[in-house]
């Protein structure tokens, strides 16, 4: 994962430090392939969040695209899985994060 991400980022002109930080995007692309999820929404978010930084690797075909392509071509997995979008009934929901959950439990 590290070597592929570094190679993709080197082609984009990114620093080795930025390449090291981009491993999560490679993993995101791989998991997107594994669960048959599109990478375009992630690519848009990455561009919006990090696009203003000079030499930041573009997400497609950058690290997330490389992770998706790796899953497609590596033949390490027997198959991929389809995760259908969740359907929620109308109502009021509470967002619980790791930091807020201990407070709710006491």
C-alpha positions in Angstrom: 0.0 0.0 0.0 2.8 2.4 0.9 4.8 1.9 -2.2 1.8 2.2 -4.6 0.7 5.3 -2.9 4.2 6.9 -3.0 4.4 6.1 -6.7 1.1 7.7 -7.5 1.9 10.7 -5.4 5.3 11.1 -6.9 3.7 11.3 -10.4 1.5 14.1 -9.1 4.6 15.9 -7.7 3.7 15.5 -4.1 6.2 15.4 -1.3 7.0 12.1 0.5 5.2 13.4 3.6 2.0 14.0 1.6 2.4 10.6 0.0 2.6 9.1 3.5 -0.5 10.9 4.6 -2.4 9.6 1.5 -2.3 6.0 2.4 -5.7 6.4 4.0 -7.1 7.5 0.6 -5.7 4.4 -1.0 -7.4 2.3 1.7 -10.6 4.2 1.1 -10.5 3.4 -2.6 -9.8 -0.3 -1.9 -12.7 -0.6 0.6 -14.9 1.3 -1.9 -14.1 -1.4 -4.5 -14.6 -4.2 -2.0 -18.1 -3.1 -1.1 -19.1 -1.9 -4.6 -19.3 1.7 -3.6 -18.5 4.6 -6.0 -15.4 6.7 -5.4 -16.7 9.8 -7.0 -18.3 11.3 -3.8 -15.0 10.7 -2.0 -13.1 12.2 -4.8 -15.2 15.4 -4.7 -14.9 15.7 -0.9 -11.1 15.2 -1.1 -10.8 17.8 -3.8 -13.0 20.3 -1.8 -11.0 19.7 1.4 -7.5 19.4 0.1 -7.6 20.8 -3.4 -6.2 24.3 -2.5 -3.0 22.8 -1.2 -0.2 22.9 -3.7 1.0 19.6 -5.0 -1.7 17.7 -3.2 -2.4 14.5 -5.2 -5.7 14.6 -7.1 -8.0 11.9 -5.8 -8.9 10.4 -9.2 -6.8 8.7 -10.4 -4.7 9.5 -7.3 -4.5 7.4 -4.2 -8.2 6.6 -3.9 -8.3 5.7 -7.6 -5.2 3.6 -7.2 -6.8 1.7 -4.3 -9.9 1.1 -6.3 -7.8 -0.1 -9.3 -5.7 -2.3 -7.0 -8.8 -4.1 -5.8 -10.0 -4.6 -9.3 -6.7 -6.0 -10.7 -4.9 -7.7 -7.8 -7.0 -10.8 -7.7 -6.4 -11.0 -3.9 -10.1 -11.1 -3.1 -12.5 -13.9 -4.3 -15.3 -11.4 -4.9 -16.6 -8.0 -3.8 -19.7 -7.3 -1.9 -22.7 -5.1 -2.6 -23.9 -2.9 0.2 -27.2 -1.3 -0.5 -28.0 2.2 0.7 -29.7 2.2 4.1 -33.3 3.3 4.3 -34.3 5.3 7.3 -37.9 5.8 8.4 -38.8 9.4 9.1 -38.1 10.4 12.6 -35.6 12.0 15.0 -32.1 10.5 15.2 -29.2 11.2 17.5 -25.6 11.2 16.3 -23.3 9.4 18.7 -19.5 9.7 18.4 -16.7 8.1 20.3 -16.3 11.2 22.5 -20.0 11.6 23.3 -20.9 8.0 24.0 -19.3 7.7 27.5 -21.4 10.7 28.6 -24.6 9.1 27.3 -23.9 5.8 29.1 -23.6 7.4 32.6 
